[in-house]
Amino acid sequence: MPRNANNADRRNAFNRAVNSLQQHENVSCNHQKDDQWAFRSRGSMECEICHDILPEYVFMCRNCLMKVCASCRRNRLR
């Protein structure tokens, strides 16, 4: 999220991230094991947590197929 984004943009980004996490909670996947993440590099993809567009790769959970960036995988799904 750019530093100059207004509060409405920040709130929308936050709500999208919360909705994405809530959708994946229903799958009963805890994302705790490092070996359940697969590296995917098929062009640009969007992180389902922070919604950044990643030009080269994402990590995809082998259980629930959630696609996340390296930062969200490390910091938000533990």
mmJSON file of the N, C-alpha and C atoms, coordinates in Angstrom:
{"data_MODEL":{"atom_site":{
"group_PDB":["ATOM","ATOM","ATOM","ATOM","ATOM","ATOM","ATOM","ATOM","ATOM","ATOM","ATOM","ATOM","ATOM","ATOM","ATOM","ATOM","ATOM","ATOM","ATOM","ATOM","ATOM","ATOM","ATOM","ATOM","ATOM","ATOM","ATOM","ATOM","ATOM","ATOM","ATOM","ATOM","ATOM","ATOM","ATOM","ATOM","ATOM","ATOM","ATOM","ATOM","ATOM","ATOM","ATOM","ATOM","ATOM","ATOM","ATOM","ATOM","ATOM","ATOM","ATOM","ATOM","ATOM","ATOM","ATOM","ATOM","ATOM","ATOM","ATOM","ATOM","ATOM","ATOM","ATOM","ATOM","ATOM","ATOM","ATOM","ATOM","ATOM","ATOM","ATOM","ATOM","ATOM","ATOM","ATOM","ATOM","ATOM","ATOM","ATOM","ATOM","ATOM","ATOM","ATOM","ATOM","ATOM","ATOM","ATOM","ATOM","ATOM","ATOM","ATOM","ATOM","ATOM","ATOM","ATOM","ATOM","ATOM","ATOM","ATOM","ATOM","ATOM","ATOM","ATOM","ATOM","ATOM","ATOM","ATOM","ATOM","ATOM","ATOM","ATOM","ATOM","ATOM","ATOM","ATOM","ATOM","ATOM","ATOM","ATOM","ATOM","ATOM","ATOM","ATOM","ATOM","ATOM","ATOM","ATOM","ATOM","ATOM","ATOM","ATOM","ATOM","ATOM","ATOM","ATOM","ATOM","ATOM","ATOM","ATOM","ATOM","ATOM","ATOM","ATOM","ATOM","ATOM","ATOM","ATOM","ATOM","ATOM","ATOM","ATOM","ATOM","ATOM","ATOM","ATOM","ATOM","ATOM","ATOM","ATOM","ATOM","ATOM","ATOM","ATOM","ATOM","ATOM","ATOM","ATOM","ATOM","ATOM","ATOM","ATOM","ATOM","ATOM","ATOM","ATOM","ATOM","ATOM","ATOM","ATOM","ATOM","ATOM","ATOM","ATOM","ATOM","ATOM","ATOM","ATOM","ATOM","ATOM","ATOM","ATOM","ATOM","ATOM","ATOM","ATOM","ATOM","ATOM","ATOM","ATOM","ATOM","ATOM","ATOM","ATOM","ATOM","ATOM","ATOM","ATOM","ATOM","ATOM","ATOM","ATOM","ATOM","ATOM","ATOM","ATOM","ATOM","ATOM","ATOM","ATOM","ATOM","ATOM","ATOM","ATOM","ATOM","ATOM","ATOM","ATOM","ATOM","ATOM","ATOM","ATOM","ATOM","ATOM","ATOM"],
"id":[1,2,3,4,5,6,7,8,9,10,11,12,13,14,15,16,17,18,19,20,21,22,23,24,25,26,27,28,29,30,31,32,33,34,35,36,37,38,39,40,41,42,43,44,45,46,47,48,49,50,51,52,53,54,55,56,57,58,59,60,61,62,63,64,65,66,67,68,69,70,71,72,73,74,75,76,77,78,79,80,81,82,83,84,85,86,87,88,89,90,91,92,93,94,95,96,97,98,99,100,101,102,103,104,105,106,107,108,109,110,111,112,113,114,115,116,117,118,119,120,121,122,123,124,125,126,127,128,129,130,131,132,133,134,135,136,137,138,139,140,141,142,143,144,145,146,147,148,149,150,151,152,153,154,155,156,157,158,159,160,161,162,163,164,165,166,167,168,169,170,171,172,173,174,175,176,177,178,179,180,181,182,183,184,185,186,187,188,189,190,191,192,193,194,195,196,197,198,199,200,201,202,203,204,205,206,207,208,209,210,211,212,213,214,215,216,217,218,219,220,221,222,223,224,225,226,227,228,229,230,231,232,233,234],
"type_symbol":["N","C","C","N","C","C","N","C","C","N","C","C","N","C","C","N","C","C","N","C","C","N","C","C","N","C","C","N","C","C","N","C","C","N","C","C","N","C","C","N","C","C","N","C","C","N","C","C","N","C","C","N","C","C","N","C","C","N","C","C","N","C","C","N","C","C","N","C","C","N","C","C","N","C","C","N","C","C","N","C","C","N","C","C","N","C","C","N","C","C","N","C","C","N","C","C","N","C","C","N","C","C","N","C","C","N","C","C","N","C","C","N","C","C","N","C","C","N","C","C","N","C","C","N","C","C","N","C","C","N","C","C","N","C","C","N","C","C","N","C","C","N","C","C","N","C","C","N","C","C","N","C","C","N","C","C","N","C","C","N","C","C","N","C","C","N","C","C","N","C","C","N","C","C","N","C","C","N","C","C","N","C","C","N","C","C","N","C","C","N","C","C","N","C","C","N","C","C","N","C","C","N","C","C","N","C","C","N","C","C","N","C","C","N","C","C","N","C","C","N","C","C","N","C","C","N","C","C","N","C","C","N","C","C"],
"label_atom_id":["N","CA","C","N","CA","C","N","CA","C","N","CA","C","N","CA","C","N","CA","C","N","CA","C","N","CA","C","N","CA","C","N","CA","C","N","CA","C","N","CA","C","N","CA","C","N","CA","C","N","CA","C","N","CA","C","N","CA","C","N","CA","C","N","CA","C","N","CA","C","N","CA","C","N","CA","C","N","CA","C","N","CA","C","N","CA","C","N","CA","C","N","CA","C","N","CA","C","N","CA","C","N","CA","C","N","CA","C","N","CA","C","N","CA","C","N","CA","C","N","CA","C","N","CA","C","N","CA","C","N","CA","C","N","CA","C","N","CA","C","N","CA","C","N","CA","C","N","CA","C","N","CA","C","N","CA","C","N","CA","C","N","CA","C","N","CA","C","N","CA","C","N","CA","C","N","CA","C","N","CA","C","N","CA","C","N","CA","C","N","CA","C","N","CA","C","N","CA","C","N","CA","C","N","CA","C","N","CA","C","N","CA","C","N","CA","C","N","CA","C","N","CA","C","N","CA","C","N","CA","C","N","CA","C","N","CA","C","N","CA","C","N","CA","C","N","CA","C","N","CA","C","N","CA","C","N","CA","C","N","CA","C","N","CA","C","N","CA","C","N","CA","C"],
"label_alt_id":[null,null,null,null,null,null,null,null,null,null,null,null,null,null,null,null,null,null,null,null,null,null,null,null,null,null,null,null,null,null,null,null,null,null,null,null,null,null,null,null,null,null,null,null,null,null,null,null,null,null,null,null,null,null,null,null,null,null,null,null,null,null,null,null,null,null,null,null,null,null,null,null,null,null,null,null,null,null,null,null,null,null,null,null,null,null,null,null,null,null,null,null,null,null,null,null,null,null,null,null,null,null,null,null,null,null,null,null,null,null,null,null,null,null,null,null,null,null,null,null,null,null,null,null,null,null,null,null,null,null,null,null,null,null,null,null,null,null,null,null,null,null,null,null,null,null,null,null,null,null,null,null,null,null,null,null,null,null,null,null,null,null,null,null,null,null,null,null,null,null,null,null,null,null,null,null,null,null,null,null,null,null,null,null,null,null,null,null,null,null,null,null,null,null,null,null,null,null,null,null,null,null,null,null,null,null,null,null,null,null,null,null,null,null,null,null,null,null,null,null,null,null,null,null,null,null,null,null,null,null,null,null,null,null],
"label_comp_id":["MET","MET","MET","PRO","PRO","PRO","ARG","ARG","ARG","ASN","ASN","ASN","ALA","ALA","ALA","ASN","ASN","ASN","ASN","ASN","ASN","ALA","ALA","ALA","ASP","ASP","ASP","ARG","ARG","ARG","ARG","ARG","ARG","ASN","ASN","ASN","ALA","ALA","ALA","PHE","PHE","PHE","ASN","ASN","ASN","ARG","ARG","ARG","ALA","ALA","ALA","VAL","VAL","VAL","ASN","ASN","ASN","SER","SER","SER","LEU","LEU","LEU","GLN","GLN","GLN","GLN","GLN","GLN","HIS","HIS","HIS","GLU","GLU","GLU","ASN","ASN","ASN","VAL","VAL","VAL","SER","SER","SER","CYS","CYS","CYS","ASN","ASN","ASN","HIS","HIS","HIS","GLN","GLN","GLN","LYS","LYS","LYS","ASP","ASP","ASP","ASP","ASP","ASP","GLN","GLN","GLN","TRP","TRP","TRP","ALA","ALA","ALA","PHE","PHE","PHE","ARG","ARG","ARG","SER","SER","SER","ARG","ARG","ARG","GLY","GLY","GLY","SER","SER","SER","MET","MET","MET","GLU","GLU","GLU","CYS","CYS","CYS","GLU","GLU","GLU","ILE","ILE","ILE","CYS","CYS","CYS","HIS","HIS","HIS","ASP","ASP","ASP","ILE","ILE","ILE","LEU","LEU","LEU","PRO","PRO","PRO","GLU","GLU","GLU","TYR","TYR","TYR","VAL","VAL","VAL","PHE","PHE","PHE","MET","MET","MET","CYS","CYS","CYS","ARG","ARG","ARG","ASN","ASN","ASN","CYS","CYS","CYS","LEU","LEU","LEU","MET","MET","MET","LYS","LYS","LYS","VAL","VAL","VAL","CYS","CYS","CYS","ALA","ALA","ALA","SER","SER","SER","CYS","CYS","CYS","ARG","ARG","ARG","ARG","ARG","ARG","ASN","ASN","ASN","ARG","ARG","ARG","LEU","LEU","LEU","ARG","ARG","ARG"],
"label_asym_id":["A","A","A","A","A","A","A","A","A","A","A","A","A","A","A","A","A","A","A","A","A","A","A","A","A","A","A","A","A","A","A","A","A","A","A","A","A","A","A","A","A","A","A","A","A","A","A","A","A","A","A","A","A","A","A","A","A","A","A","A","A","A","A","A","A","A","A","A","A","A","A","A","A","A","A","A","A","A","A","A","A","A","A","A","A","A","A","A","A","A","A","A","A","A","A","A","A","A","A","A","A","A","A","A","A","A","A","A","A","A","A","A","A","A","A","A","A","A","A","A","A","A","A","A","A","A","A","A","A","A","A","A","A","A","A","A","A","A","A","A","A","A","A","A","A","A","A","A","A","A","A","A","A","A","A","A","A","A","A","A","A","A","A","A","A","A","A","A","A","A","A","A","A","A","A","A","A","A","A","A","A","A","A","A","A","A","A","A","A","A","A","A","A","A","A","A","A","A","A","A","A","A","A","A","A","A","A","A","A","A","A","A","A","A","A","A","A","A","A","A","A","A","A","A","A","A","A","A","A","A","A","A","A","A"],
"label_entity_id":["1","1","1","1","1","1","1","1","1","1","1","1","1","1","1","1","1","1","1","1","1","1","1","1","1","1","1","1","1","1","1","1","1","1","1","1","1","1","1","1","1","1","1","1","1","1","1","1","1","1","1","1","1","1","1","1","1","1","1","1","1","1","1","1","1","1","1","1","1","1","1","1","1","1","1","1","1","1","1","1","1","1","1","1","1","1","1","1","1","1","1","1","1","1","1","1","1","1","1","1","1","1","1","1","1","1","1","1","1","1","1","1","1","1","1","1","1","1","1","1","1","1","1","1","1","1","1","1","1","1","1","1","1","1","1","1","1","1","1","1","1","1","1","1","1","1","1","1","1","1","1","1","1","1","1","1","1","1","1","1","1","1","1","1","1","1","1","1","1","1","1","1","1","1","1","1","1","1","1","1","1","1","1","1","1","1","1","1","1","1","1","1","1","1","1","1","1","1","1","1","1","1","1","1","1","1","1","1","1","1","1","1","1","1","1","1","1","1","1","1","1","1","1","1","1","1","1","1","1","1","1","1","1","1"],
"label_seq_id":[1,1,1,2,2,2,3,3,3,4,4,4,5,5,5,6,6,6,7,7,7,8,8,8,9,9,9,10,10,10,11,11,11,12,12,12,13,13,13,14,14,14,15,15,15,16,16,16,17,17,17,18,18,18,19,19,19,20,20,20,21,21,21,22,22,22,23,23,23,24,24,24,25,25,25,26,26,26,27,27,27,28,28,28,29,29,29,30,30,30,31,31,31,32,32,32,33,33,33,34,34,34,35,35,35,36,36,36,37,37,37,38,38,38,39,39,39,40,40,40,41,41,41,42,42,42,43,43,43,44,44,44,45,45,45,46,46,46,47,47,47,48,48,48,49,49,49,50,50,50,51,51,51,52,52,52,53,53,53,54,54,54,55,55,55,56,56,56,57,57,57,58,58,58,59,59,59,60,60,60,61,61,61,62,62,62,63,63,63,64,64,64,65,65,65,66,66,66,67,67,67,68,68,68,69,69,69,70,70,70,71,71,71,72,72,72,73,73,73,74,74,74,75,75,75,76,76,76,77,77,77,78,78,78],
"pdbx_PDB_ins_code":[null,null,null,null,null,null,null,null,null,null,null,null,null,null,null,null,null,null,null,null,null,null,null,null,null,null,null,null,null,null,null,null,null,null,null,null,null,null,null,null,null,null,null,null,null,null,null,null,null,null,null,null,null,null,null,null,null,null,null,null,null,null,null,null,null,null,null,null,null,null,null,null,null,null,null,null,null,null,null,null,null,null,null,null,null,null,null,null,null,null,null,null,null,null,null,null,null,null,null,null,null,null,null,null,null,null,null,null,null,null,null,null,null,null,null,null,null,null,null,null,null,null,null,null,null,null,null,null,null,null,null,null,null,null,null,null,null,null,null,null,null,null,null,null,null,null,null,null,null,null,null,null,null,null,null,null,null,null,null,null,null,null,null,null,null,null,null,null,null,null,null,null,null,null,null,null,null,null,null,null,null,null,null,null,null,null,null,null,null,null,null,null,null,null,null,null,null,null,null,null,null,null,null,null,null,null,null,null,null,null,null,null,null,null,null,null,null,null,null,null,null,null,null,null,null,null,null,null,null,null,null,null,null,null],
"Cartn_x":[0.853,0.0,0.905,0.726,1.543,1.337,2.379,2.295,1.278,1.041,0.124,-1.324,-1.616,-2.996,-3.856,-5.088,-5.966,-6.559,-7.265,-7.799,-8.798,-9.605,-10.577,-9.86,-8.768,-7.999,-7.383,-6.854,-6.257,-7.313,-8.484,-9.567,-10.013,-10.134,-10.526,-9.495,-8.218,-7.16,-7.202,-7.423,-7.515,-8.706,-9.857,-11.053,-10.879,-10.212,-9.949,-9.057,-8.042,-7.144,-7.898,-8.739,-9.526,-10.47,-11.158,-12.076,-11.349,-10.165,-9.384,-9.01,-8.56,-8.219,-9.436,-10.581,-11.793,-12.23,-12.075,-12.441,-11.591,-10.317,-9.415,-9.486,-10.036,-10.197,-11.141,-12.1,-13.084,-12.492,-11.275,-10.654,-9.941,-9.773,-9.049,-7.609,-6.908,-5.497,-4.769,-3.723,-3.075,-1.799,-1.325,-0.176,1.079,1.233,2.368,3.612,3.47,4.623,5.247,6.562,7.252,7.176,7.061,7.057,5.706,4.681,3.392,3.262,4.285,4.26,5.028,4.413,5.053,5.373,6.51,6.959,6.309,5.634,4.975,5.518,5.939,6.468,5.88,4.617,3.916,3.464,4.392,4.013,3.531,2.918,2.506,1.257,1.249,0.127,-0.096,-1.263,-1.611,-1.576,-0.976,-0.994,-2.417,-2.951,-4.323,-4.473,-3.367,-3.438,-3.269,-2.149,-1.893,-2.285,-2.611,-3.06,-2.002,-0.737,0.337,0.402,0.724,0.936,2.41,2.679,4.055,4.441,5.437,5.756,6.41,7.015,7.793,7.28,6.91,6.524,5.645,4.973,4.231,4.458,4.04,4.024,2.565,2.322,0.963,0.891,-0.092,-0.289,-0.77,-0.15,-0.532,-1.873,-2.306,-3.58,-4.778,-4.709,-5.888,-5.696,-4.511,-4.189,-4.149,-4.036,-3.88,-2.544,-2.563,-1.35,-0.942,0.286,0.77,2.199,2.551,3.932,4.804,6.108,7.04,6.855,6.594,6.427,5.203,4.077,2.864,3.031,3.68,3.916,4.733,5.747,6.607,5.94,5.269,4.85,3.377,2.516,1.076,0.397,1.046,0.39,1.036,1.662,2.31,1.55],
"Cartn_y":[-1.159,0.0,1.229,2.123,3.337,4.213,4.918,5.791,6.902,7.337,8.449,7.997,6.721,6.234,6.841,7.129,7.717,6.63,7.051,6.1,5.134,5.579,4.683,3.578,3.921,2.909,1.902,2.405,1.511,0.586,1.123,0.323,-0.751,-0.394,-1.372,-2.478,-2.126,-3.138,-4.054,-3.485,-4.278,-5.232,-4.732,-5.57,-6.707,-6.446,-7.512,-8.592,-8.182,-9.156,-9.995,-9.369,-10.105,-11.077,-10.642,-11.526,-12.712,-12.479,-13.565,-14.59,-14.12,-15.041,-15.805,-15.144,-15.823,-16.894,-16.671,-17.673,-18.92,-18.724,-19.87,-20.559,-19.921,-20.571,-21.755,-21.708,-22.77,-24.047,-24.0,-25.151,-26.037,-25.575,-26.248,-26.546,-25.52,-25.613,-24.646,-25.124,-24.241,-23.582,-23.951,-23.32,-23.313,-24.247,-24.211,-24.903,-25.876,-26.641,-25.994,-25.842,-25.247,-26.125,-27.437,-28.325,-28.385,-27.721,-27.738,-26.582,-25.727,-24.605,-24.958,-24.726,-24.98,-23.635,-23.562,-22.371,-22.365,-21.278,-21.167,-19.958,-20.16,-19.039,-19.055,-18.751,-18.729,-17.316,-16.412,-15.038,-14.317,-13.184,-12.39,-12.978,-12.957,-13.44,-12.483,-12.552,-11.665,-12.426,-11.82,-12.389,-12.276,-13.367,-13.363,-12.698,-12.358,-11.695,-10.187,-9.75,-8.308,-7.741,-8.593,-8.222,-7.504,-7.679,-7.175,-8.036,-7.414,-8.152,-8.523,-9.803,-10.297,-10.709,-10.066,-10.29,-11.633,-12.257,-13.459,-14.735,-14.692,-15.943,-15.692,-16.743,-16.778,-18.154,-18.306,-19.606,-20.052,-21.331,-21.852,-23.003,-22.931,-23.993,-25.25,-26.357,-27.616,-28.147,-27.704,-28.184,-27.383,-26.061,-25.247,-24.394,-24.437,-23.728,-22.208,-21.718,-20.276,-19.817,-18.685,-18.128,-16.884,-16.883,-15.764,-15.397,-14.15,-13.699,-14.229,-14.111,-14.609,-13.882,-12.584,-11.804,-12.258,-12.422,-12.878,-14.299,-15.137,-16.522,-16.547,-15.715,-15.665,-14.987,-13.875,-13.016,-13.079,-13.454,-13.372,-14.713,-15.787,-17.098,-18.013,-17.471,-18.282,-18.208],
"Cartn_z":[0.0,0.0,0.0,-0.948,-1.008,0.236,0.613,1.789,1.616,0.392,0.174,-0.022,0.212,0.079,1.184,0.855,1.867,2.763,3.795,4.768,4.149,3.2,2.56,1.787,1.093,0.367,1.332,2.436,3.431,4.036,4.331,4.902,3.913,2.632,1.611,1.487,1.501,1.416,2.634,3.803,5.024,4.958,4.525,4.435,3.434,2.304,1.336,1.937,2.702,3.334,4.363,5.166,6.168,5.482,4.434,3.711,3.112,2.581,1.998,3.056,4.217,5.3,5.789,5.892,6.352,5.371,4.088,3.087,3.247,3.546,3.656,5.01,6.021,7.322,7.229,6.335,6.196,5.614,5.128,4.493,5.506,6.727,7.81,7.421,7.071,6.738,7.662,8.331,9.29,8.759,7.6,6.947,7.813,8.715,9.634,9.105,8.252,7.781,6.56,6.591,5.453,4.206,4.389,3.218,2.508,3.041,2.349,1.369,1.265,0.331,-0.927,-2.07,-3.363,-4.023,-4.643,-5.355,-6.731,-7.099,-8.406,-9.148,-10.383,-11.177,-12.582,-12.666,-13.958,-14.299,-14.468,-14.769,-13.529,-13.71,-12.555,-11.906,-10.577,-9.789,-8.636,-8.033,-6.922,-5.605,-4.6,-3.255,-2.719,-2.177,-1.689,-0.327,0.32,1.616,1.466,0.887,0.785,-0.575,-1.512,-2.858,-3.69,-3.325,-4.186,-5.443,-6.553,-7.792,-7.846,-7.941,-7.928,-9.338,-9.915,-11.323,-11.613,-10.612,-10.905,-10.26,-8.982,-8.322,-7.108,-6.666,-5.404,-4.793,-3.552,-2.91,-2.838,-3.121,-3.097,-2.094,-1.198,-0.215,-0.94,-0.657,-1.316,-0.818,0.361,0.908,0.413,0.532,0.209,-1.052,-1.651,-2.898,-2.749,-1.523,-1.292,-1.874,-2.586,-3.186,-2.419,-1.894,-1.087,-1.464,-1.149,-1.359,-0.219,-0.385,0.626,1.957,1.91,3.137,3.926,3.268,3.962,4.466,3.712,4.146,5.438,5.523,6.7,7.892,7.649,8.748,9.13,8.227,8.519,8.681,8.273,8.332,9.356,10.346,11.39,12.684],
"occupancy":[1.0,1.0,1.0,1.0,1.0,1.0,1.0,1.0,1.0,1.0,1.0,1.0,1.0,1.0,1.0,1.0,1.0,1.0,1.0,1.0,1.0,1.0,1.0,1.0,1.0,1.0,1.0,1.0,1.0,1.0,1.0,1.0,1.0,1.0,1.0,1.0,1.0,1.0,1.0,1.0,1.0,1.0,1.0,1.0,1.0,1.0,1.0,1.0,1.0,1.0,1.0,1.0,1.0,1.0,1.0,1.0,1.0,1.0,1.0,1.0,1.0,1.0,1.0,1.0,1.0,1.0,1.0,1.0,1.0,1.0,1.0,1.0,1.0,1.0,1.0,1.0,1.0,1.0,1.0,1.0,1.0,1.0,1.0,1.0,1.0,1.0,1.0,1.0,1.0,1.0,1.0,1.0,1.0,1.0,1.0,1.0,1.0,1.0,1.0,1.0,1.0,1.0,1.0,1.0,1.0,1.0,1.0,1.0,1.0,1.0,1.0,1.0,1.0,1.0,1.0,1.0,1.0,1.0,1.0,1.0,1.0,1.0,1.0,1.0,1.0,1.0,1.0,1.0,1.0,1.0,1.0,1.0,1.0,1.0,1.0,1.0,1.0,1.0,1.0,1.0,1.0,1.0,1.0,1.0,1.0,1.0,1.0,1.0,1.0,1.0,1.0,1.0,1.0,1.0,1.0,1.0,1.0,1.0,1.0,1.0,1.0,1.0,1.0,1.0,1.0,1.0,1.0,1.0,1.0,1.0,1.0,1.0,1.0,1.0,1.0,1.0,1.0,1.0,1.0,1.0,1.0,1.0,1.0,1.0,1.0,1.0,1.0,1.0,1.0,1.0,1.0,1.0,1.0,1.0,1.0,1.0,1.0,1.0,1.0,1.0,1.0,1.0,1.0,1.0,1.0,1.0,1.0,1.0,1.0,1.0,1.0,1.0,1.0,1.0,1.0,1.0,1.0,1.0,1.0,1.0,1.0,1.0,1.0,1.0,1.0,1.0,1.0,1.0,1.0,1.0,1.0,1.0,1.0,1.0],
"B_iso_or_equiv":[0.0,0.0,0.0,0.0,0.0,0.0,0.0,0.0,0.0,0.0,0.0,0.0,0.0,0.0,0.0,0.0,0.0,0.0,0.0,0.0,0.0,0.0,0.0,0.0,0.0,0.0,0.0,0.0,0.0,0.0,0.0,0.0,0.0,0.0,0.0,0.0,0.0,0.0,0.0,0.0,0.0,0.0,0.0,0.0,0.0,0.0,0.0,0.0,0.0,0.0,0.0,0.0,0.0,0.0,0.0,0.0,0.0,0.0,0.0,0.0,0.0,0.0,0.0,0.0,0.0,0.0,0.0,0.0,0.0,0.0,0.0,0.0,0.0,0.0,0.0,0.0,0.0,0.0,0.0,0.0,0.0,0.0,0.0,0.0,0.0,0.0,0.0,0.0,0.0,0.0,0.0,0.0,0.0,0.0,0.0,0.0,0.0,0.0,0.0,0.0,0.0,0.0,0.0,0.0,0.0,0.0,0.0,0.0,0.0,0.0,0.0,0.0,0.0,0.0,0.0,0.0,0.0,0.0,0.0,0.0,0.0,0.0,0.0,0.0,0.0,0.0,0.0,0.0,0.0,0.0,0.0,0.0,0.0,0.0,0.0,0.0,0.0,0.0,0.0,0.0,0.0,0.0,0.0,0.0,0.0,0.0,0.0,0.0,0.0,0.0,0.0,0.0,0.0,0.0,0.0,0.0,0.0,0.0,0.0,0.0,0.0,0.0,0.0,0.0,0.0,0.0,0.0,0.0,0.0,0.0,0.0,0.0,0.0,0.0,0.0,0.0,0.0,0.0,0.0,0.0,0.0,0.0,0.0,0.0,0.0,0.0,0.0,0.0,0.0,0.0,0.0,0.0,0.0,0.0,0.0,0.0,0.0,0.0,0.0,0.0,0.0,0.0,0.0,0.0,0.0,0.0,0.0,0.0,0.0,0.0,0.0,0.0,0.0,0.0,0.0,0.0,0.0,0.0,0.0,0.0,0.0,0.0,0.0,0.0,0.0,0.0,0.0,0.0,0.0,0.0,0.0,0.0,0.0,0.0],
"pdbx_formal_charge":[null,null,null,null,null,null,null,null,null,null,null,null,null,null,null,null,null,null,null,null,null,null,null,null,null,null,null,null,null,null,null,null,null,null,null,null,null,null,null,null,null,null,null,null,null,null,null,null,null,null,null,null,null,null,null,null,null,null,null,null,null,null,null,null,null,null,null,null,null,null,null,null,null,null,null,null,null,null,null,null,null,null,null,null,null,null,null,null,null,null,null,null,null,null,null,null,null,null,null,null,null,null,null,null,null,null,null,null,null,null,null,null,null,null,null,null,null,null,null,null,null,null,null,null,null,null,null,null,null,null,null,null,null,null,null,null,null,null,null,null,null,null,null,null,null,null,null,null,null,null,null,null,null,null,null,null,null,null,null,null,null,null,null,null,null,null,null,null,null,null,null,null,null,null,null,null,null,null,null,null,null,null,null,null,null,null,null,null,null,null,null,null,null,null,null,null,null,null,null,null,null,null,null,null,null,null,null,null,null,null,null,null,null,null,null,null,null,null,null,null,null,null,null,null,null,null,null,null,null,null,null,null,null,null],
"auth_seq_id":[1,1,1,2,2,2,3,3,3,4,4,4,5,5,5,6,6,6,7,7,7,8,8,8,9,9,9,10,10,10,11,11,11,12,12,12,13,13,13,14,14,14,15,15,15,16,16,16,17,17,17,18,18,18,19,19,19,20,20,20,21,21,21,22,22,22,23,23,23,24,24,24,25,25,25,26,26,26,27,27,27,28,28,28,29,29,29,30,30,30,31,31,31,32,32,32,33,33,33,34,34,34,35,35,35,36,36,36,37,37,37,38,38,38,39,39,39,40,40,40,41,41,41,42,42,42,43,43,43,44,44,44,45,45,45,46,46,46,47,47,47,48,48,48,49,49,49,50,50,50,51,51,51,52,52,52,53,53,53,54,54,54,55,55,55,56,56,56,57,57,57,58,58,58,59,59,59,60,60,60,61,61,61,62,62,62,63,63,63,64,64,64,65,65,65,66,66,66,67,67,67,68,68,68,69,69,69,70,70,70,71,71,71,72,72,72,73,73,73,74,74,74,75,75,75,76,76,76,77,77,77,78,78,78],
"auth_comp_id":["MET","MET","MET","PRO","PRO","PRO","ARG","ARG","ARG","ASN","ASN","ASN","ALA","ALA","ALA","ASN","ASN","ASN","ASN","ASN","ASN","ALA","ALA","ALA","ASP","ASP","ASP","ARG","ARG","ARG","ARG","ARG","ARG","ASN","ASN","ASN","ALA","ALA","ALA","PHE","PHE","PHE","ASN","ASN","ASN","ARG","ARG","ARG","ALA","ALA","ALA","VAL","VAL","VAL","ASN","ASN","ASN","SER","SER","SER","LEU","LEU","LEU","GLN","GLN","GLN","GLN","GLN","GLN","HIS","HIS","HIS","GLU","GLU","GLU","ASN","ASN","ASN","VAL","VAL","VAL","SER","SER","SER","CYS","CYS","CYS","ASN","ASN","ASN","HIS","HIS","HIS","GLN","GLN","GLN","LYS","LYS","LYS","ASP","ASP","ASP","ASP","ASP","ASP","GLN","GLN","GLN","TRP","TRP","TRP","ALA","ALA","ALA","PHE","PHE","PHE","ARG","ARG","ARG","SER","SER","SER","ARG","ARG","ARG","GLY","GLY","GLY","SER","SER","SER","MET","MET","MET","GLU","GLU","GLU","CYS","CYS","CYS","GLU","GLU","GLU","ILE","ILE","ILE","CYS","CYS","CYS","HIS","HIS","HIS","ASP","ASP","ASP","ILE","ILE","ILE","LEU","LEU","LEU","PRO","PRO","PRO","GLU","GLU","GLU","TYR","TYR","TYR","VAL","VAL","VAL","PHE","PHE","PHE","MET","MET","MET","CYS","CYS","CYS","ARG","ARG","ARG","ASN","ASN","ASN","CYS","CYS","CYS","LEU","LEU","LEU","MET","MET","MET","LYS","LYS","LYS","VAL","VAL","VAL","CYS","CYS","CYS","ALA","ALA","ALA","SER","SER","SER","CYS","CYS","CYS","ARG","ARG","ARG","ARG","ARG","ARG","ASN","ASN","ASN","ARG","ARG","ARG","LEU","LEU","LEU","ARG","ARG","ARG"],
"auth_asym_id":["A","A","A","A","A","A","A","A","A","A","A","A","A","A","A","A","A","A","A","A","A","A","A","A","A","A","A","A","A","A","A","A","A","A","A","A","A","A","A","A","A","A","A","A","A","A","A","A","A","A","A","A","A","A","A","A","A","A","A","A","A","A","A","A","A","A","A","A","A","A","A","A","A","A","A","A","A","A","A","A","A","A","A","A","A","A","A","A","A","A","A","A","A","A","A","A","A","A","A","A","A","A","A","A","A","A","A","A","A","A","A","A","A","A","A","A","A","A","A","A","A","A","A","A","A","A","A","A","A","A","A","A","A","A","A","A","A","A","A","A","A","A","A","A","A","A","A","A","A","A","A","A","A","A","A","A","A","A","A","A","A","A","A","A","A","A","A","A","A","A","A","A","A","A","A","A","A","A","A","A","A","A","A","A","A","A","A","A","A","A","A","A","A","A","A","A","A","A","A","A","A","A","A","A","A","A","A","A","A","A","A","A","A","A","A","A","A","A","A","A","A","A","A","A","A","A","A","A","A","A","A","A","A","A"],
"auth_atom_id":["N","CA","C","N","CA","C","N","CA","C","N","CA","C","N","CA","C","N","CA","C","N","CA","C","N","CA","C","N","CA","C","N","CA","C","N","CA","C","N","CA","C","N","CA","C","N","CA","C","N","CA","C","N","CA","C","N","CA","C","N","CA","C","N","CA","C","N","CA","C","N","CA","C","N","CA","C","N","CA","C","N","CA","C","N","CA","C","N","CA","C","N","CA","C","N","CA","C","N","CA","C","N","CA","C","N","CA","C","N","CA","C","N","CA","C","N","CA","C","N","CA","C","N","CA","C","N","CA","C","N","CA","C","N","CA","C","N","CA","C","N","CA","C","N","CA","C","N","CA","C","N","CA","C","N","CA","C","N","CA","C","N","CA","C","N","CA","C","N","CA","C","N","CA","C","N","CA","C","N","CA","C","N","CA","C","N","CA","C","N","CA","C","N","CA","C","N","CA","C","N","CA","C","N","CA","C","N","CA","C","N","CA","C","N","CA","C","N","CA","C","N","CA","C","N","CA","C","N","CA","C","N","CA","C","N","CA","C","N","CA","C","N","CA","C","N","CA","C","N","CA","C","N","CA","C","N","CA","C","N","CA","C","N","CA","C","N","CA","C","N","CA","C"],
"pdbx_PDB_model_num":[1,1,1,1,1,1,1,1,1,1,1,1,1,1,1,1,1,1,1,1,1,1,1,1,1,1,1,1,1,1,1,1,1,1,1,1,1,1,1,1,1,1,1,1,1,1,1,1,1,1,1,1,1,1,1,1,1,1,1,1,1,1,1,1,1,1,1,1,1,1,1,1,1,1,1,1,1,1,1,1,1,1,1,1,1,1,1,1,1,1,1,1,1,1,1,1,1,1,1,1,1,1,1,1,1,1,1,1,1,1,1,1,1,1,1,1,1,1,1,1,1,1,1,1,1,1,1,1,1,1,1,1,1,1,1,1,1,1,1,1,1,1,1,1,1,1,1,1,1,1,1,1,1,1,1,1,1,1,1,1,1,1,1,1,1,1,1,1,1,1,1,1,1,1,1,1,1,1,1,1,1,1,1,1,1,1,1,1,1,1,1,1,1,1,1,1,1,1,1,1,1,1,1,1,1,1,1,1,1,1,1,1,1,1,1,1,1,1,1,1,1,1,1,1,1,1,1,1,1,1,1,1,1,1]
}}}
